[in-house]
């Protein structure tokens, strides 16, 4: 089951960055939000297949919008995956709150 609130850490060129992902799956559709660096983003085009998920979104920056995609899986109370943004891949990992 993917539903939950996750505290996540992404490995970036600027060091580890923390955030929160709130995910809800219904059939094969994934909805929710991600919060990091003082921003909250709605996920777009979220899909679920078993314990795997994908979604995308846009981040407004001072140089213009940055499009990102994300894919990963949830195993038990652990979430992990890769975010692809600005031509780079960033690994992330986290745990479900209340686990």
Z-matrix of the N, CA and C atoms (Angstrom, degrees):
N
C 1 1.449
C 2 1.536 1 109.07
N 3 1.301 2 116.16 1 131.91
C 4 1.457 3 121.81 2 -176.42
C 5 1.528 4 112.21 3 -92.85
N 6 1.322 5 118.21 4 -26.56
C 7 1.474 6 120.90 5 -175.39
C 8 1.528 7 112.00 6 -52.55
N 9 1.339 8 115.22 7 135.57
C 10 1.453 9 119.32 8 175.05
C 11 1.513 10 112.50 9 154.80
N 12 1.317 11 114.26 10 175.98
C 13 1.458 12 122.95 11 174.34
C 14 1.517 13 107.09 12 -109.36
N 15 1.320 14 116.42 13 125.63
C 16 1.460 15 122.46 14 -175.02
C 17 1.521 16 110.59 15 -118.03
N 18 1.318 17 115.84 16 135.81
C 19 1.461 18 121.53 17 169.80
C 20 1.526 19 105.85 18 -92.86
N 21 1.332 20 115.77 19 119.60
C 22 1.458 21 119.80 20 -173.00
C 23 1.527 22 111.24 21 -120.80
N 24 1.326 23 114.71 22 156.77
C 25 1.456 24 122.85 23 173.81
C 26 1.522 25 107.50 24 -130.96
N 27 1.335 26 115.82 25 127.03
C 28 1.464 27 121.56 26 177.16
C 29 1.517 28 108.93 27 -107.48
N 30 1.320 29 116.51 28 139.16
C 31 1.463 30 122.18 29 175.86
C 32 1.523 31 107.89 30 -88.27
N 33 1.333 32 116.80 31 115.16
C 34 1.461 33 121.60 32 -177.61
C 35 1.529 34 109.76 33 -122.96
N 36 1.338 35 117.47 34 167.50
C 37 1.468 36 119.77 35 176.39
C 38 1.537 37 112.51 36 -61.62
N 39 1.336 38 116.52 37 -19.08
C 40 1.466 39 121.35 38 179.04
C 41 1.528 40 111.21 39 -96.15
N 42 1.314 41 116.85 40 15.78
C 43 1.457 42 122.04 41 -178.48
C 44 1.514 43 111.18 42 94.77
N 45 1.328 44 117.29 43 178.76
C 46 1.467 45 120.97 44 -179.42
C 47 1.527 46 111.16 45 -64.23
N 48 1.337 47 116.05 46 136.30
C 49 1.460 48 122.68 47 176.85
C 50 1.517 49 108.18 48 -124.00
N 51 1.332 50 116.08 49 134.59
C 52 1.459 51 120.32 50 -177.36
C 53 1.529 52 111.12 51 -102.58
N 54 1.314 53 115.06 52 157.19
C 55 1.453 54 121.12 53 178.65
C 56 1.516 55 110.46 54 -166.68
N 57 1.320 56 114.41 55 -172.33
C 58 1.457 57 122.15 56 -178.98
C 59 1.521 58 109.33 57 -133.18
N 60 1.313 59 116.25 58 138.47
C 61 1.460 60 121.85 59 173.38
C 62 1.524 61 107.78 60 -121.62
N 63 1.329 62 116.32 61 129.16
C 64 1.459 63 122.42 62 174.85
C 65 1.520 64 106.23 63 -112.83
N 66 1.331 65 116.32 64 114.49
C 67 1.461 66 121.28 65 -173.17
C 68 1.522 67 111.25 66 -121.88
N 69 1.341 68 114.89 67 142.62
C 70 1.461 69 121.69 68 176.88
C 71 1.532 70 108.21 69 -140.29
N 72 1.313 71 115.61 70 124.97
C 73 1.465 72 121.14 71 178.77
C 74 1.520 73 110.23 72 -108.23
N 75 1.327 74 114.71 73 135.27
C 76 1.457 75 121.27 74 173.30
C 77 1.511 76 106.68 75 -134.55
N 78 1.346 77 115.52 76 115.98
C 79 1.461 78 121.34 77 -170.65
C 80 1.530 79 107.68 78 55.84
N 81 1.335 80 118.64 79 -120.27
C 82 1.467 81 121.33 80 -179.15
C 83 1.526 82 112.50 81 -105.04
N 84 1.337 83 117.01 82 12.45
C 85 1.471 84 121.66 83 -178.72
C 86 1.520 85 110.08 84 -103.84
N 87 1.341 86 115.66 85 133.00
C 88 1.456 87 122.24 86 178.56
C 89 1.523 88 108.89 87 -112.66
N 90 1.335 89 116.66 88 129.90
C 91 1.462 90 122.32 89 175.79
C 92 1.519 91 108.19 90 -126.99
N 93 1.333 92 115.48 91 165.55
C 94 1.448 93 119.17 92 175.90
C 95 1.510 94 112.60 93 149.33
N 96 1.326 95 114.81 94 -165.41
C 97 1.459 96 121.53 95 -178.99
C 98 1.525 97 109.62 96 -137.83
N 99 1.328 98 113.86 97 158.94
C 100 1.460 99 121.83 98 171.38
C 101 1.515 100 107.65 99 -126.18
N 102 1.323 101 116.98 100 138.48
C 103 1.455 102 122.08 101 177.44
C 104 1.521 103 108.70 102 -125.00
N 105 1.331 104 115.55 103 129.23
C 106 1.464 105 121.05 104 177.40
C 107 1.510 106 108.64 105 -164.92
N 108 1.314 107 116.79 106 150.24
C 109 1.463 108 123.00 107 176.61
C 110 1.527 109 112.15 108 52.80
N 111 1.331 110 116.67 109 34.93
C 112 1.454 111 121.05 110 177.75
C 113 1.515 112 114.93 111 78.31
N 114 1.325 113 117.97 112 9.84
C 115 1.468 114 122.40 113 -179.62
C 116 1.518 115 109.94 114 -119.24
N 117 1.335 116 115.97 115 147.60
C 118 1.461 117 121.14 116 171.63
C 119 1.511 118 107.98 117 -118.87
N 120 1.334 119 116.05 118 128.12
C 121 1.461 120 121.90 119 -175.86
C 122 1.514 121 110.47 120 -122.74
N 123 1.323 122 116.53 121 134.77
C 124 1.460 123 120.93 122 172.19
C 125 1.527 124 107.89 123 -78.71
N 126 1.314 125 116.28 124 135.56
C 127 1.457 126 118.09 125 176.29
C 128 1.523 127 108.70 126 -78.61
N 129 1.329 128 115.69 127 149.71
C 130 1.464 129 122.39 128 -177.33
C 131 1.521 130 109.42 129 -123.88
N 132 1.316 131 115.99 130 149.03
C 133 1.466 132 122.46 131 175.13
C 134 1.527 133 112.42 132 53.63
N 135 1.329 134 116.36 133 40.38
C 136 1.460 135 120.31 134 -179.03
C 137 1.518 136 112.35 135 -73.99
N 138 1.318 137 115.04 136 134.63
C 139 1.472 138 121.84 137 179.37
C 140 1.520 139 108.92 138 -133.06
N 141 1.327 140 115.44 139 148.09
C 142 1.464 141 122.70 140 178.81
C 143 1.512 142 108.68 141 -129.71
N 144 1.331 143 115.91 142 138.06
C 145 1.461 144 121.33 143 171.53
C 146 1.522 145 106.86 144 -141.82
N 147 1.319 146 116.12 145 105.81
C 148 1.462 147 120.40 146 -175.77
C 149 1.516 148 109.70 147 65.56
N 150 1.347 149 116.49 148 -123.66
C 151 1.461 150 120.17 149 179.33
C 152 1.533 151 112.10 150 -98.20
N 153 1.340 152 116.41 151 7.11
C 154 1.466 153 121.33 152 -179.86
C 155 1.521 154 111.20 153 -101.86
N 156 1.336 155 115.97 154 151.80
C 157 1.461 156 120.48 155 -179.30
C 158 1.526 157 110.42 156 -144.51
N 159 1.330 158 114.85 157 157.65
C 160 1.462 159 122.69 158 171.10
C 161 1.520 160 108.10 159 -141.99
N 162 1.326 161 116.36 160 149.73
C 163 1.450 162 121.81 161 171.90
C 164 1.511 163 109.04 162 -163.70
N 165 1.314 164 115.74 163 172.41
C 166 1.462 165 121.07 164 178.81
C 167 1.510 166 109.86 165 -139.45
N 168 1.326 167 114.58 166 -173.56
C 169 1.450 168 119.83 167 178.85
C 170 1.512 169 110.95 168 174.36
N 171 1.315 170 115.19 169 -177.71
C 172 1.460 171 122.76 170 179.13
C 173 1.513 172 109.59 171 -130.22
N 174 1.324 173 116.50 172 137.65
C 175 1.457 174 122.34 173 176.46
C 176 1.524 175 107.46 174 -114.82
N 177 1.334 176 116.91 175 124.37
C 178 1.463 177 120.76 176 176.42
C 179 1.528 178 108.37 177 -79.15
N 180 1.332 179 116.82 178 125.61
C 181 1.458 180 121.74 179 177.73
C 182 1.526 181 109.01 180 -126.53
N 183 1.317 182 116.21 181 170.73
C 184 1.462 183 120.04 182 -179.80
C 185 1.528 184 112.14 183 -66.75
N 186 1.330 185 118.39 184 -17.14
C 187 1.468 186 121.27 185 177.50
C 188 1.526 187 112.01 186 -101.45
N 189 1.331 188 116.41 187 5.69
C 190 1.454 189 121.07 188 179.83
C 191 1.521 190 110.91 189 116.91
N 192 1.334 191 116.78 190 176.15
C 193 1.459 192 120.05 191 -177.06
C 194 1.526 193 112.21 192 -69.10
N 195 1.324 194 115.08 193 143.64
C 196 1.459 195 122.14 194 174.51
C 197 1.524 196 106.91 195 -116.89
N 198 1.319 197 115.79 196 122.43
C 199 1.460 198 121.98 197 178.44
C 200 1.529 199 108.18 198 -86.16
N 201 1.334 200 116.43 199 137.43
C 202 1.456 201 119.71 200 177.11
C 203 1.522 202 110.38 201 -131.99
N 204 1.319 203 115.25 202 155.96
C 205 1.457 204 122.55 203 171.15
C 206 1.521 205 107.57 204 -127.33
N 207 1.306 206 114.88 205 154.68
C 208 1.459 207 120.13 206 -176.75
C 209 1.525 208 108.40 207 -142.47
N 210 1.304 209 116.07 208 140.77
C 211 1.449 210 121.20 209 175.25
C 212 1.505 211 109.89 210 -145.38
N 213 1.313 212 116.46 211 147.44
C 214 1.452 213 119.05 212 179.41
C 215 1.510 214 111.44 213 -178.65
N 216 1.332 215 113.71 214 -161.48
C 217 1.461 216 119.03 215 179.27
C 218 1.509 217 110.09 216 -149.59
N 219 1.321 218 114.02 217 157.88
C 220 1.457 219 122.21 218 175.67
C 221 1.524 220 106.72 219 -113.86
N 222 1.321 221 115.29 220 127.15
C 223 1.463 222 120.92 221 175.23
C 224 1.521 223 107.16 222 -126.53
N 225 1.317 224 116.04 223 111.53
C 226 1.464 225 120.14 224 -175.03
C 227 1.517 226 108.93 225 64.65
N 228 1.315 227 117.00 226 -119.98
C 229 1.464 228 121.71 227 179.45
C 230 1.526 229 112.55 228 -106.46
N 231 1.332 230 116.95 229 15.15
C 232 1.461 231 122.23 230 -179.31
C 233 1.519 232 110.41 231 -110.09
N 234 1.326 233 115.58 232 133.61
C 235 1.462 234 121.77 233 175.43
C 236 1.532 235 107.15 234 -116.56
N 237 1.326 236 116.04 235 140.48
C 238 1.454 237 119.67 236 176.12
C 239 1.514 238 109.43 237 -154.49
N 240 1.334 239 115.27 238 154.74
C 241 1.449 240 119.04 239 -179.81
C 242 1.513 241 111.66 240 175.31
N 243 1.333 242 114.07 241 -160.88
C 244 1.461 243 122.99 242 -177.07
C 245 1.522 244 109.02 243 -131.00
N 246 1.325 245 116.21 244 133.79
C 247 1.460 246 122.52 245 170.13
C 248 1.517 247 107.03 246 -104.30
N 249 1.328 248 116.61 247 131.35
C 250 1.462 249 121.51 248 176.53
C 251 1.526 250 107.64 249 -111.18
N 252 1.341 251 116.30 250 119.38
C 253 1.468 252 121.53 251 -179.48
C 254 1.522 253 109.18 252 -151.00
N 255 1.302 254 115.87 253 141.16
C 256 1.467 255 121.99 254 175.85
C 257 1.528 256 111.93 255 52.75
N 258 1.323 257 116.22 256 39.05
C 259 1.459 258 120.67 257 176.89
C 260 1.517 259 115.11 258 75.67
N 261 1.321 260 117.38 259 11.28
C 262 1.465 261 121.28 260 -179.09
C 263 1.517 262 110.79 261 -128.20
N 264 1.322 263 115.15 262 156.85
C 265 1.457 264 122.04 263 175.49
C 266 1.516 265 109.14 264 -112.00
N 267 1.341 266 115.72 265 136.39
C 268 1.455 267 122.27 266 180.00
C 269 1.524 268 109.06 267 -127.89
N 270 1.314 269 116.81 268 122.73
C 271 1.470 270 120.88 269 177.99
C 272 1.532 271 109.26 270 -76.90
N 273 1.327 272 116.17 271 144.89
C 274 1.454 273 120.68 272 173.53
C 275 1.516 274 109.87 273 -136.30
N 276 1.309 275 114.35 274 157.51
C 277 1.464 276 121.70 275 179.32
C 278 1.517 277 107.74 276 -152.38
N 279 1.319 278 116.82 277 149.30
C 280 1.456 279 119.44 278 179.15
C 281 1.509 280 112.32 279 -165.96
N 282 1.332 281 114.00 280 -179.88
C 283 1.465 282 120.65 281 179.61
C 284 1.517 283 110.46 282 -130.43
N 285 1.323 284 114.46 283 150.47
C 286 1.461 285 122.19 284 178.46
C 287 1.532 286 109.02 285 -73.60
N 288 1.331 287 116.29 286 132.68
C 289 1.472 288 120.29 287 176.28
C 290 1.516 289 109.66 288 -65.43
N 291 1.313 290 115.23 289 145.97
C 292 1.460 291 120.64 290 177.03
C 293 1.513 292 113.82 291 79.06
N 294 1.326 293 116.10 292 7.72
C 295 1.482 294 118.97 293 -178.42
C 296 1.507 295 111.13 294 -80.37
